[in-house]
Amino acid sequence: MSVPPDTAASEVKQEGVAIPEQLADRIGFLVAKSHAVCHAMANEALSPLDLHIKEYAVLNVLHGMGAMSQQALGETLGVDRTTMVAVMDALERKRLVERSRNPVDRRAYALAITDDGVDVLRRARRLLTAAERKLLAPLSSAEADQLRDLLRRLILGR
């Protein structure tokens, strides 16, 4: 038996995002919904650079950690092999990352960010900082810091 739309479960709505009342206290649902909102916000903010959030993550890791194998990069980011290949192909086409044979293991590629990649990363960081500021506007600075800390603790289990 279907429920008529006017008697459907109530939801909390804000700017097009709905939270079913029955799930409003479930941490897993809230974290997943937060991820979806953050992911969409990041991709929208990065769109002027023709960049997606996974590409941004790759550029950040390569810039901060230096050249590494595609396998190590995928493990660092928690990205599966097939997705990693697609992301790297896109970044290589855009000339933001270069692949070369790993001198230690000729079967593997060494991935490195290019000068163009560093330039795009700097611009992307500014765009994401502004987007995060807007996202976190309902929170005080201390609350935003606390949210980051709490999420890190949940992820790391301590």
Residue pairs with C-beta under 8 A, 6 or more apart in sequence:
3 9
9 20
9 21
9 22
10 20
10 21
11 18
11 19
11 20
11 21
12 18
12 19
12 21
12 24
13 19
17 33
17 37
19 29
19 30
19 33
23 29
23 30
24 30
31 154
37 135
38 135
39 53
41 131
41 132
41 134
41 135
42 53
42 56
42 128
42 131
43 52
43 53
44 131
45 127
45 128
45 130
45 131
46 52
46 53
46 55
46 56
46 124
46 127
46 128
48 127
49 120
49 123
49 124
49 127
50 94
51 120
51 124
52 87
52 90
54 77
54 79
54 83
54 87
55 87
55 90
55 91
55 96
56 121
56 124
56 128
57 77
58 73
58 77
58 87
58 88
58 91
58 97
58 111
59 91
59 96
59 97
59 113
59 117
59 120
59 121
59 124
60 121
61 68
61 73
61 76
61 77
62 68
62 73
62 97
62 111
62 112
62 113
62 117
63 113
63 117
63 118
63 121
65 76
66 112
67 110
67 111
67 112
68 76
68 110
68 111
69 102
69 105
69 108
69 109
69 110
69 111
70 84
70 85
70 88
70 99
70 108
70 109
70 111
71 81
71 108
73 79
73 84
73 111
74 80
74 81
74 83
74 84
77 84
79 87
88 97
88 99
88 111
91 97
91 117
92 98
92 99
94 116
94 120
95 114
95 116
95 117
96 113
96 114
96 116
96 117
96 120
97 111
97 112
97 113
97 114
97 117
98 111
98 112
98 114
99 109
99 110
99 111
100 109
100 110
100 112
101 108
101 109
101 110
102 108
102 109
102 110
103 110
113 121
136 144
136 147
139 147
